[in-house]
Amino acid sequence: MDVEFQDLEFTVNKNFLPMCLKKDSRRVILKCVSGRFKAGELSAILGPSGAGKSSLLNAISGYRSKGITGKLLVNGQPRDESKFRKMSCYITQEDLLQPMLTLNELMMFAADLKLSSVEKKQKKAVVNDIQSMLGLVECKHTTTECLSGGQKKRLSIALELINNPPVLFLDEPTSGLDNVTTATTIRLLRTLAHQGRTVVCTIHQPSASLFGLFDNVYVLAAGLCVYQGATGELVPFLSSVGLLCPTYYNPADFVIEATDGEDEKNISLLSTATGNGKLTRFKKESESTNALHRQISGKFEGAYLSHCHSDHTEDKEGLCADIFTSNWTQFFTLLRRMLLQIRRNTLGLKIQFYHHFVCGLAIGIVFFDKGKDGAQFFNHMKFCMGIILFHTYTHVMVPVLTFPYEVKLLRKEHFNRWYNLNPYYLAYSFSRVPVLVFNSLLFLTLVYFMSGLPREMYRFFLFSIVGITTSFVAEGMGLAIGCV
């Protein structure tokens, strides 16, 4: 699939006021740029900091749509946003993974969500083939929090390859990696691209050896396209406009230094020479190369071959349509994943248990046997307020501290069409119930009997219902705050 964009402009508001209320409130990030990323080739978006690399990637991937104007095409046809999202994936710079799950468990959960119509035995074969292809077999039983940076990056890619999307977008895939791991990651992406996929990634100042691994490069500077074409044609192009790259000098470093924003003349010169992305310098043999890439598209060994063919766009679309399983399947799969994550977090469970136990003892000691005297109205009121405040602050803070990471993970997985929002929210809410109810009952039992309240089952039941309901309300407040 060839991804093309024409006269793409991206603007943002500088302040919180509406654009109509303040002059010069808009900032233009991308200035009517054009370009094309071809199937079967590894393409890099290159440029200095603030050039608009991530903004361009977000725009063409659909990860961001507000403030974007221009034409977006797929294989020369206007892009259908819904269909394109089914056939592409976006891998963020940060490797967002469930820390308590093993690599193999995480991939199997992803397979359950993406390949609902495939039998479990075949899912395992698909997962095993991808692990073998990406060199993850040795660490398949390692929890993700113990993986190295390179292994986490390969796992992020592996999770999206399960349904074999024909288009991959990656934001700074080499960020935070050492030179050896960076080279391994780029070679992996090159292999995936040469199997017929369209692979586009942003990168910041690659070494000369890494730069040569890319088939094509798209160079941005100050929101303008200053070059688009084959990496081997960059130096001749710069020479043709009077910018001579010294011998044995890294072309990537040279073009970034020449367009670092201080010399607007060079940016204007190069942008005019490329037609702001409308003129390209692809290699002459690239068309025949692309034909070969399309022939071998989607052909992997083993079970992956039989379930992940991508020879034709129709096949890809049909395969990727399986991402949206039934809501019930999504709910139960997500619930199993969340419960396993909670069960593995033994430190967090112990902290919550001892917190409720110690606080229950403390409040029980302060109000010991005060419930037997009905005349102590203010003590009873302070007792009730203390219990409500304890539940409120305790159960608000847990999601406030933990849910922001979940939101980032949710945004990535939902954008890549892993599941709907309704099953996710239901699964998250139900997964919190066992721990919340157990800890609340532990606390309420201690304070109820230590305070000397009447030992009647009906009274204790109502007392517990009020306390647990307060916990649920506080949990909801915490989720609302954690989303911000």
VONUNU-549356 format. One line per 4 residues: number of its first residue (from 0); their letters; for each residue y, z, x of C-alpha. Coordinates in nm, 3 decimals, decimal comma, always signed. Layout:
N
NUM) a) Y Z X  ...;
//
This chain:
484
0) mdve) +0,000 +0,000 +0,000  +0,336 -0,105 +0,139  +0,615 +0,142 +0,060  +0,959 -0,016 +0,047;
4) fqdl) +1,308 +0,110 -0,033  +1,635 -0,078 -0,076  +1,993 +0,054 -0,063  +1,870 +0,413 -0,077;
8) eftv) +2,147 +0,671 -0,096  +2,108 +1,047 -0,101  +2,399 +1,276 -0,182  +2,421 +1,654 -0,213;
12) nknf) +2,686 +1,887 -0,346  +2,861 +2,093 -0,079  +2,931 +2,388 -0,308  +2,820 +2,548 -0,632;
16) lpmc) +3,100 +2,392 -0,837  +3,018 +2,074 -1,028  +3,123 +1,757 -0,847  +3,374 +1,675 -1,120;
20) lkkd) +3,570 +1,999 -1,064  +3,643 +1,959 -0,694  +3,736 +1,662 -0,483  +3,530 +1,570 -0,178;
24) srrv) +3,250 +1,799 -0,293  +2,979 +1,544 -0,213  +2,808 +1,493 +0,119  +2,625 +1,167 +0,177;
28) ilkc) +2,301 +1,223 +0,371  +2,158 +0,870 +0,351  +2,399 +0,578 +0,333  +2,239 +0,283 +0,149;
32) vsgr) +1,949 +0,246 +0,393  +1,663 +0,001 +0,344  +1,320 -0,028 +0,501  +0,948 -0,081 +0,462;
36) fkag) +0,641 +0,108 +0,577  +0,330 -0,107 +0,593  -0,031 -0,030 +0,511  -0,267 +0,010 +0,805;
40) elsa) +0,007 +0,125 +1,041  +0,132 +0,459 +1,168  +0,509 +0,475 +1,119  +0,748 +0,733 +1,258;
44) ilgp) +1,092 +0,830 +1,132  +1,291 +0,916 +1,444  +1,641 +1,043 +1,500  +1,859 +1,330 +1,625;
48) sgag) +1,894 +1,655 +1,432  +2,084 +1,608 +1,107  +2,023 +1,233 +1,098  +1,846 +1,252 +0,761;
52) kssl) +1,480 +1,219 +0,866  +1,337 +1,479 +0,630  +1,574 +1,367 +0,353  +1,444 +1,011 +0,380;
56) lnai) +1,083 +1,131 +0,376  +1,151 +1,352 +0,073  +1,319 +1,064 -0,108  +1,052 +0,799 -0,057;
60) sgyr) +0,768 +1,044 -0,125  +0,925 +1,168 -0,447  +0,931 +1,525 -0,318  +1,298 +1,525 -0,404;
64) skgi) +1,461 +1,307 -0,669  +1,797 +1,468 -0,751  +2,096 +1,289 -0,601  +1,895 +0,980 -0,498;
68) tgkl) +1,989 +0,625 -0,595  +1,847 +0,288 -0,493  +1,528 +0,088 -0,539  +1,184 +0,222 -0,452;
72) lvng) +0,903 -0,035 -0,442  +0,526 -0,029 -0,391  +0,370 -0,359 -0,282  +0,690 -0,533 -0,389;
76) qprd) +0,684 -0,391 -0,744  +0,908 -0,119 -0,891  +0,743 +0,214 -0,831  +0,592 +0,413 -1,116;
80) eskf) +0,665 +0,771 -1,013  +0,368 +0,924 -1,195  +0,113 +0,675 -1,060  +0,258 +0,689 -0,709;
84) rkms) +0,225 +1,067 -0,697  -0,143 +1,029 -0,786  -0,192 +0,788 -0,495  +0,004 +0,971 -0,226;
88) cyit) +0,027 +1,315 -0,070  +0,299 +1,509 +0,108  +0,209 +1,743 +0,395  +0,488 +1,988 +0,471;
92) qedl) +0,601 +2,101 +0,814  +0,475 +2,453 +0,746  +0,097 +2,478 +0,711  +0,071 +2,656 +0,377;
96) lqpm) -0,285 +2,791 +0,350  -0,465 +3,082 +0,185  -0,496 +3,323 +0,481  -0,806 +3,517 +0,371;
100) ltln) -1,030 +3,219 +0,297  -1,245 +3,034 +0,546  -1,183 +2,670 +0,626  -1,497 +2,560 +0,442;
104) elmm) -1,418 +2,771 +0,134  -1,068 +2,631 +0,113  -1,193 +2,273 +0,133  -1,461 +2,338 -0,132;
108) faad) -1,202 +2,483 -0,369  -0,987 +2,174 -0,310  -1,288 +1,952 -0,380  -1,357 +2,140 -0,706;
112) lkls) -0,997 +2,078 -0,815  -0,975 +1,716 -0,702  -1,326 +1,579 -0,757  -1,429 +1,739 -1,084;
116) svek) -1,664 +1,456 -1,186  -1,861 +1,468 -0,858  -2,174 +1,681 -0,823  -2,158 +1,988 -0,600;
120) kqkk) -2,404 +1,840 -0,348  -2,189 +1,529 -0,313  -1,873 +1,739 -0,280  -2,032 +1,922 +0,012;
124) avvn) -2,120 +1,590 +0,172  -1,760 +1,469 +0,135  -1,626 +1,795 +0,283  -1,873 +1,783 +0,572;
128) diqs) -1,781 +1,422 +0,653  -1,409 +1,504 +0,661  -1,469 +1,810 +0,878  -1,670 +1,597 +1,120;
132) mlgl) -1,407 +1,324 +1,127  -1,124 +1,570 +1,196  -1,317 +1,788 +1,443  -1,326 +2,098 +1,225;
136) veck) -1,701 +2,164 +1,216  -1,697 +2,438 +1,479  -1,440 +2,646 +1,290  -1,561 +2,583 +0,934;
140) httt) -1,651 +2,951 +0,884  -1,330 +3,085 +1,041  -1,059 +3,230 +0,817  -0,743 +3,020 +0,816;
144) ecls) -0,529 +3,303 +0,955  -0,741 +3,294 +1,273  -0,710 +2,917 +1,326  -0,495 +2,769 +1,601;
148) ggqk) -0,184 +2,568 +1,520  -0,361 +2,237 +1,574  -0,658 +2,339 +1,360  -0,425 +2,448 +1,079;
152) krls) -0,249 +2,111 +1,091  -0,580 +1,923 +1,081  -0,693 +2,142 +0,793  -0,374 +2,062 +0,601;
156) iale) -0,451 +1,694 +0,648  -0,820 +1,743 +0,559  -0,734 +1,909 +0,228  -0,536 +1,604 +0,119;
160) linn) -0,799 +1,356 +0,240  -1,060 +1,487 -0,004  -0,950 +1,244 -0,275  -0,868 +0,975 -0,016;
164) ppvl) -0,501 +0,897 -0,097  -0,386 +0,559 +0,039  -0,040 +0,696 +0,134  +0,028 +1,003 +0,351;
168) flde) +0,370 +1,153 +0,421  +0,400 +1,421 +0,690  +0,711 +1,623 +0,776  +0,721 +1,710 +1,148;
172) ptsg) +0,341 +1,725 +1,196  +0,382 +1,814 +1,566  +0,626 +2,101 +1,518  +0,519 +2,413 +1,710;
176) ldnv) +0,222 +2,244 +1,880  +0,159 +2,214 +2,252  +0,143 +1,874 +2,424  -0,235 +1,839 +2,411;
180) ttat) -0,259 +1,939 +2,045  +0,034 +1,714 +1,960  -0,137 +1,414 +2,121  -0,461 +1,494 +1,936;
184) tirl) -0,277 +1,516 +1,603  -0,095 +1,185 +1,652  -0,417 +1,008 +1,755  -0,582 +1,143 +1,441;
188) lrtl) -0,299 +1,010 +1,226  -0,323 +0,674 +1,404  -0,696 +0,659 +1,327  -0,633 +0,740 +0,961;
192) ahqg) -0,364 +0,473 +0,941  -0,583 +0,207 +1,100  -0,844 +0,272 +0,832  -0,604 +0,109 +0,588;
196) rtvv) -0,372 +0,392 +0,485  +0,005 +0,400 +0,495  +0,094 +0,698 +0,716  +0,459 +0,796 +0,757;
200) ctih) +0,579 +1,101 +0,948  +0,902 +1,240 +1,086  +0,911 +1,334 +1,453  +1,175 +1,469 +1,690;
204) qpsa) +1,192 +1,334 +2,045  +0,829 +1,242 +2,123  +0,722 +1,187 +2,482  +0,683 +0,830 +2,607;
208) slfg) +0,304 +0,844 +2,578  +0,321 +0,974 +2,221  +0,588 +0,723 +2,127  +0,353 +0,442 +2,226;
212) lfdn) +0,090 +0,565 +1,980  +0,307 +0,474 +1,683  +0,281 +0,122 +1,546  +0,632 +0,118 +1,402;
216) vyvl) +0,940 +0,334 +1,423  +1,233 +0,382 +1,187  +1,536 +0,526 +1,370  +1,809 +0,708 +1,178;
220) aagl) +2,150 +0,822 +1,301  +2,424 +0,976 +1,087  +2,244 +0,864 +0,772  +2,224 +0,498 +0,884;
224) cvyq) +1,929 +0,291 +1,000  +1,983 +0,182 +1,361  +1,638 +0,029 +1,418  +1,324 -0,058 +1,227;
228) gatg) +1,026 -0,233 +1,378  +0,747 -0,215 +1,632  +0,779 +0,050 +1,901  +0,729 -0,214 +2,171;
232) elvp) +1,027 -0,411 +2,040  +1,274 -0,122 +2,060  +1,378 -0,172 +2,423  +1,429 -0,552 +2,388;
236) flss) +1,633 -0,490 +2,073  +1,858 -0,238 +2,247  +1,902 -0,480 +2,537  +2,005 -0,756 +2,297;
240) vgll) +2,302 -0,548 +2,179  +2,405 -0,439 +2,529  +2,230 -0,101 +2,550  +2,007 -0,118 +2,857;
244) cpty) +1,731 +0,142 +2,873  +1,666 +0,242 +3,237  +1,326 +0,161 +3,382  +1,068 +0,440 +3,341;
248) ynpa) +1,294 +0,610 +3,086  +1,155 +0,727 +2,753  +1,281 +0,478 +2,489  +1,274 +0,749 +2,221;
252) dfvi) +1,500 +0,976 +2,427  +1,730 +0,687 +2,511  +1,788 +0,572 +2,153  +1,849 +0,931 +2,038;
256) eatd) +2,098 +0,991 +2,319  +2,272 +0,662 +2,239  +2,310 +0,758 +1,873  +2,363 +1,133 +1,892;
260) gede) +2,666 +1,116 +1,663  +2,937 +1,144 +1,927  +2,947 +0,769 +1,989  +3,006 +0,619 +1,645;
264) knis) +3,053 +0,278 +1,804  +2,687 +0,255 +1,905  +2,573 +0,370 +1,562  +2,789 +0,111 +1,389;
268) llst) +2,676 -0,161 +1,631  +2,305 -0,090 +1,587  +2,331 -0,039 +1,211  +2,504 -0,375 +1,174;
272) atgn) +2,244 -0,545 +1,395  +1,961 -0,415 +1,174  +2,141 -0,471 +0,845  +2,103 -0,096 +0,785;
276) gklt) +1,727 -0,144 +0,771  +1,710 -0,484 +0,601  +1,627 -0,663 +0,927  +1,303 -0,566 +1,100;
280) rfkk) +1,136 -0,648 +1,430  +0,766 -0,626 +1,349  +0,518 -0,776 +1,591  +0,411 -1,129 +1,511;
284) eses) +0,046 -1,036 +1,504  +0,097 -0,750 +1,263  +0,008 -0,958 +0,956  -0,338 -1,043 +1,085;
288) tnal) -0,379 -0,687 +1,201  -0,291 -0,560 +0,855  -0,548 -0,794 +0,700  -0,813 -0,642 +0,924;
292) hrqi) -0,696 -0,292 +0,837  -0,720 -0,365 +0,467  -1,077 -0,489 +0,514  -1,189 -0,162 +0,670;
296) sgkf) -0,972 +0,048 +0,436  -1,146 +0,356 +0,311  -1,473 +0,291 +0,498  -1,600 +0,620 +0,631;
300) egay) -1,947 +0,723 +0,728  -2,195 +0,909 +0,508  -2,118 +1,038 +0,162  -1,747 +0,989 +0,210;
304) lshc) -1,814 +0,614 +0,210  -1,977 +0,616 -0,131  -1,710 +0,824 -0,305  -1,384 +0,738 -0,132;
308) hsdh) -1,361 +0,357 -0,116  -1,003 +0,235 -0,099  -1,048 -0,143 -0,065  -0,834 -0,211 -0,371;
312) tedk) -0,539 -0,041 -0,530  -0,723 -0,017 -0,861  -1,007 +0,176 -0,696  -0,762 +0,411 -0,530;
316) eglc) -0,584 +0,479 -0,856  -0,910 +0,543 -1,036  -1,026 +0,781 -0,766  -0,701 +0,970 -0,750;
320) adif) -0,692 +1,005 -1,128  -0,974 +1,259 -1,088  -0,725 +1,500 -0,934  -0,625 +1,622 -1,279;
324) tsnw) -0,938 +1,795 -1,400  -0,951 +1,974 -1,733  -0,723 +2,274 -1,767  -1,021 +2,506 -1,809;
328) tqff) -1,182 +2,380 -1,489  -0,853 +2,426 -1,305  -0,815 +2,776 -1,450  -1,161 +2,900 -1,351;
332) tllr) -1,144 +2,738 -1,006  -0,803 +2,891 -0,933  -0,916 +3,226 -1,073  -1,218 +3,231 -0,840;
336) rmll) -0,997 +3,142 -0,545  -0,740 +3,411 -0,624  -0,999 +3,684 -0,688  -1,171 +3,604 -0,360;
340) qirr) -0,836 +3,617 -0,183  -0,760 +3,959 -0,335  -1,107 +4,095 -0,254  -1,073 +3,989 +0,111;
344) ntlg) -0,735 +4,160 +0,144  -0,889 +4,503 +0,205  -0,582 +4,645 +0,379  -0,360 +4,563 +0,082;
348) lkiq) -0,612 +4,713 -0,161  -0,633 +5,036 +0,042  -0,255 +5,068 +0,063  -0,216 +5,026 -0,314;
352) fyhh) -0,499 +5,273 -0,384  -0,362 +5,549 -0,161  -0,007 +5,485 -0,283  -0,108 +5,545 -0,646;
356) fvcg) -0,334 +5,838 -0,555  -0,078 +6,025 -0,342  +0,211 +5,962 -0,582  -0,006 +6,072 -0,874;
360) laig) -0,087 +6,398 -0,694  +0,279 +6,451 -0,604  +0,406 +6,405 -0,960  +0,114 +6,610 -1,094;
364) ivff) +0,205 +6,900 -0,864  +0,576 +6,885 -0,957  +0,500 +6,894 -1,330  +0,185 +7,107 -1,307;
368) dkgk) +0,101 +7,261 -1,648  +0,450 +7,176 -1,780  +0,294 +6,986 -2,070  +0,157 +7,303 -2,226;
372) dgaq) +0,504 +7,432 -2,312  +0,656 +7,224 -2,592  +0,994 +7,396 -2,551  +1,057 +7,235 -2,208;
376) ffnh) +1,205 +6,918 -2,355  +1,398 +6,811 -2,046  +1,097 +6,857 -1,823  +0,894 +6,637 -2,056;
380) mkfc) +1,167 +6,372 -2,055  +1,190 +6,378 -1,675  +0,810 +6,356 -1,659  +0,805 +6,044 -1,880;
384) mgii) +1,098 +5,882 -1,699  +0,935 +5,949 -1,362  +0,614 +5,778 -1,471  +0,800 +5,475 -1,609;
388) lfht) +1,018 +5,443 -1,298  +0,714 +5,473 -1,070  +0,534 +5,193 -1,253  +0,846 +4,979 -1,262;
392) ythv) +0,939 +4,999 -0,894  +0,580 +4,988 -0,769  +0,471 +4,683 -0,965  +0,801 +4,498 -0,925;
396) mvpv) +0,794 +4,517 -0,547  +0,444 +4,375 -0,493  +0,518 +4,027 -0,636  +0,872 +4,034 -0,498;
400) ltfp) +0,727 +4,060 -0,146  +0,420 +3,836 -0,186  +0,509 +3,573 -0,447  +0,768 +3,374 -0,243;
404) yevk) +0,486 +3,247 -0,019  +0,277 +3,168 -0,327  +0,569 +2,968 -0,469  +0,583 +2,748 -0,159;
408) llrk) +0,207 +2,697 -0,175  +0,229 +2,626 -0,548  +0,504 +2,371 -0,499  +0,304 +2,181 -0,238;
412) ehfn) -0,025 +2,181 -0,428  +0,132 +2,102 -0,764  +0,333 +1,816 -0,617  +0,014 +1,673 -0,467;
416) rwyn) -0,146 +1,689 -0,813  -0,403 +1,959 -0,745  -0,348 +2,131 -1,080  -0,112 +2,193 -1,372;
420) lnpy) +0,128 +2,484 -1,389  -0,021 +2,646 -1,700  -0,371 +2,702 -1,553  -0,213 +2,832 -1,232;
424) ylay) +0,003 +3,090 -1,408  -0,283 +3,205 -1,631  -0,517 +3,234 -1,332  -0,256 +3,426 -1,132;
428) sfsr) -0,190 +3,665 -1,422  -0,559 +3,730 -1,490  -0,637 +3,778 -1,121  -0,387 +4,063 -1,105;
432) vpvl) -0,535 +4,250 -1,402  -0,833 +4,433 -1,241  -0,639 +4,589 -0,951  -0,336 +4,665 -1,165;
436) vfns) -0,536 +4,835 -1,442  -0,753 +5,035 -1,199  -0,460 +5,166 -0,994  -0,253 +5,244 -1,303;
440) llfl) -0,541 +5,435 -1,464  -0,594 +5,629 -1,141  -0,229 +5,735 -1,135  -0,208 +5,806 -1,509;
444) tlvy) -0,529 +6,011 -1,513  -0,404 +6,235 -1,233  -0,060 +6,301 -1,382  -0,191 +6,343 -1,737;
448) fmsg) -0,446 +6,614 -1,668  -0,249 +6,790 -1,392  +0,057 +6,820 -1,617  -0,148 +7,002 -1,879;
452) lpre) -0,106 +6,753 -2,161  -0,350 +6,793 -2,454  -0,698 +6,679 -2,360  -0,744 +6,451 -2,657;
456) myrf) -0,889 +6,103 -2,612  -0,649 +5,947 -2,862  -0,340 +6,090 -2,683  -0,472 +5,991 -2,342;
460) flfs) -0,545 +5,640 -2,471  -0,188 +5,594 -2,600  -0,048 +5,743 -2,279  -0,253 +5,496 -2,073;
464) ivgi) -0,159 +5,198 -2,291  +0,213 +5,270 -2,246  +0,174 +5,309 -1,869  -0,036 +4,994 -1,823;
468) ttsf) +0,197 +4,792 -2,047  +0,490 +4,909 -1,835  +0,301 +4,787 -1,527  +0,249 +4,443 -1,679;
472) vaeg) +0,616 +4,415 -1,774  +0,719 +4,522 -1,423  +0,478 +4,267 -1,274  +0,645 +3,995 -1,482;
476) mgla) +0,989 +4,108 -1,364  +0,866 +4,094 -1,005  +0,737 +3,739 -1,053  +1,072 +3,631 -1,196;
480) igcv) +1,258 +3,783 -0,901  +1,008 +3,647 -0,648  +1,059 +3,292 -0,777  +1,427 +3,296 -0,684;
//
